[in-house]
């Protein structure tokens, strides 16, 4: 399967299961409501309880001036910080669990739609796939998060070493230091970009293995890493689709920027545009996932070749059956028995 066929198949799957777009938009709305409940309301209650007026705070200097005041003001702001941080942490945990649940159901439906060309979306199938894949997906995302943190730490250490080297060279020769600074900066950016794309591509194909093969989190990562090494075209397909998604997102942001220039009607007109752009980004994101799944399914999942009969297990046994009666008679005629 080529890139064009995989992309076409991905769009076909999303067209058959277009209700996933509504589910994703519903998740965004629920996340916004949850942020208002767990962060906005506690913040408003804290301001009312502690009788704090923030109308005069416009700059960072004003905020710092408040913290230089009396201990009573400082304690009141500390209480607000505790309330807001607690609500924000609660929101992050619940939003992450809810997002993983919805994502598990969505990729499960996409995987089933690839295996069954006649399947249509239904909420029982969505909830069944979400229930089946939630715990494996939770473990998988946790492992991927640890890998991303470790990669960021290694890149940070590498960047710190480069900065130390440049600082040392700068004390000796400023021209050489400028050249090394540009060279190593570009090199570090390229390495970080390749590492990020590699981890993300392995992650997506690991999700494919998790959905279609039912493997565990660690085994899915190992198999996806081996898959990307065996099929380099799979990595370039992900890089192509990832670049396309970034380009479309940038284009949508650029098209929405002129609304900020309109004095009064700008915010009103930008609200429906933001809804449409979010829906379009979600649609493209789901289509990219379906395209990657289609490519993985074609190149990795065993399948029957259409037009060829299935090989029966009784065929080799038939070749080893004993000879028929005619064969035995013919063999006996070669060696006639003596009359008694």
C-alpha positions, -999 to +999 in steps of 0.1 A: +000+000+000+013+034-010+010+067+008-019+079-013-039+047-008-034+048+029-045+084+031-076+076+010-085+047+032-081+068+063-105+094+050-130+067+040-129+052+075-136+086+091-164+093+066-180+061+077-175+069+114-180+107+112-198+106+146-163+104+162-159+140+153-189+149+174-175+128+203-142+146+201-159+180+201-181+169+230-149+160+249-135+195+243-168+211+256-168+188+287-131+198+293-140+235+292-169+229+316-146+210+339-121+237+339-148+262+349-160+239+377-127+229+392-106+261+386-129+290+378-155+285+406-129+279+434-110+310+422-141+332+423-151+318+458-116+324+471-116+360+459-150+366+476-140+349+509-107+367+512-122+400+499-094+406+474-098+433+447-077+427+416-090+456+396-059+476+403-035+448+393-024+454+357+013+447+357+038+424+372+051+453+394+016+456+409+015+419+418+050+421+434+040+452+453+011+432+469+035+404+480+057+431+497+028+441+519+016+428+552+017+392+563-021+391+563-023+399+526+004+373+519-015+346+539-047+354+520-030+351+486-013+319+498-047+304+506-059+314+471-029+297+456-036+265+475-073+264+465-065+272+428-036+247+426-057+220+442-086+225+418-062+227+389-045+194+398-079+178+402-089+191+368-057+178+352-062+143+366-098+140+356-093+156+322-064+132+315-084+101+324-114+113+304-092+121+274-076+087+275-110+070+277-123+089+247-091+084+227-092+047+235-128+044+222-120+064+191-090+044+180-109+012+188-137+022+165-112+031+138-094-002+142-127-021+139-138+000+109-106-010+091-111-047+097-148-046+088-155-025+057-193-025+064-192-014+100-209+019+110-204+039+142-225+032+172-222+042+209-223+006+222-192-002+200-175+030+212-181+022+249-171-014+244-138-004+227-131+023+253-137-002+281-114-028+264-086-004+257-087+021+286-063+003+310-038-007+283-039+028+269-034+043+303-003+022+308+009+029+273+006+067+276+024+066+310+053+047+295+055+071+265+053+101+289+083+087+308+102+082+276+095+118+265+106+132+299+138+111+296+145+123+261+139+159+271+163+155+301+190+140+278+186+168+253+187+194+281+220+179+294+233+179+258+223+215+254+239+225+287+272+208+276+271+227+243+266+260+261+295+253+284+317+245+254+306+277+237+313+297+268+348+283+271+355+289+234+341+324+236+368+333+261+394+323+236+380+334+202+347+352+197+345+344+160+350+307+165+325+308+193+299+324+171+304+297+144+302+269+170+271+284+185+252+285+152+264+250+142+256+233+175+223+251+178+212+239+144+225+204+151+207+202+184+174+214+168+177+188+141+185+161+166+156+171+188+132+172+159+142+137+146+140+123+182+106+138+186+093+125+153+108+091+160+091+088+194+058+101+181+058+077+151+066+047+174+039+059+197+012+060+169+022+026+155+023+013+191-013+024+195-020+005+162-005-027+177-023-021+209-057-018+191-054-044+163-032-071+180-043-066+216-007-065+229+004-050+262+019-015+266+056-026+267+052-052+239+034-027+217+063-002+221+089-029+212+069-042+183+063-007+170+100+002+172+109-030+153+081-022+128+095+013+121+130-001+116+117-028+092+095-003+074+112+031+071+084+043+048+061+041+078+083+068+095+083+090+065+045+086+062+041+098+097+065+127+091+046+137+060+012+136+078+026+154+109+040+182+087+007+185+069-012+188+102+012+215+114+008+234+081-030+233+082-031+244+119-008+273+111-029+282+081-061+282+103-044+304+129-032+328+102-067+330+087-082+338+121-058+365+129-076+393+110-105+390+133-084+407+160-082+438+139-120+443+139-129+466+169-163+454+181-175+426+158-141+408+158-146+387+190-181+379+180-171+367+145-140+348+158-161+326+181-178+306+153-146+306+133-128+290+163-155+263+165-152+256+127-114+255+129-114+232+159-138+208+141-115+209+110-084+202+130-101+173+148-113+159+115-078+161+100-063+146+132-087+116+131-080+111+094-043+110+101-047+084+128-069+063+104-044+066+076-015+054+099-037+026+111-046+016+075-009+015+065+000-005+096-029-029+090-019-035+054+018-040+060+017-059+094-016-077+101-018-111+084-047-113+059-061-137+033-053-129-003-085-124-023-090-148-052-069-176-038-086-206-021-078-212+015-054-240+021-071-269+039-053-288+066-065-321+053-046-317+019-012-330+031-029-359+049-046-369+017-012-373+000-003-398+027-034-420+025-029-457+018-034-470-018-069-479-030-082-514-035-074-512-072-038-503-064-036-532-040-051-556-065-026-545-092+002-549-068-011-584-059-014-594-095+023-588-099+029-614-072+003-642-078-003-666-050+004-703-053-026-727-053-031-747-022 
